[in-house]
């Protein structure tokens, strides 16, 4: 099944879980910015990622290998292609998630990157649900995927392993933002979860003290001391000035470029 089919399936599953077990009972599933978030879902969830992967594989990777020439570390070029698929899936999940954790840190610490990342943190109270996991600026996808796809392509990782990571990451991302009061018990030290990720969006933490940068795995935050999970929800979510942030899909995509 292609990725878009898995995307639809994951979205339907988590939306149903939200309807059955809502954490914030007063939060509406049909809300004013839902249309804008649907556009983010379609654009970021399928078309942009596919386009970047195609450009990386067909245009950037061959030129990179040619440019490296004799300096290319031939001992590991394509080495993963001989591995069992399960081990490739494990490699992709751990390696890509660590890269994402590092980049996510930079998105909050480098001012010009934070300008783009504000699109994702424009989620405010009453909006935190599964679909906002795809509310982010296209520049983030370029930064993330450029650093992820190229090394994996050089290693010769099978496309099915990358598809596994995409599907698993989509499911965990939906759950992280879902209106669900879950933390997975002992697995919370390995997997990111709704209770933990809600604190990443803490309104009062945006003065340089944001925590919980994990995407799929929470273990990086526990290992590097950036995990914060109080036993209550934050006072509010968003960031100072979010009230003036553009609320439509097209204006949100253009605003950081003008800035």
Secondary structure, 3 states (H helix, E strand, C coil): CCHHHHHHHHHHHHHHHHHHCCCCCCCCCCCCCHHHHHHHHHHHHHHHHHHHHHHHHHHHHHHHHHHHHHHCCCCCCCHHHHCCHHHHHHHHHHHHHHHHHHHHHHHHHCHHHHHHHCCHHHCCCCCCCHHHHHCCCHHHHHHHHHHHHHHHHHHCCCHHHHHHHHHHHHHHHHHHHCCCCCCCHHHHHCECCHHHHHHHCEHHHCCCCCCCCCCCECHHHHHHCCCCCCCCCCCCECCCCHHHCCCCHHHHHHHHHHC
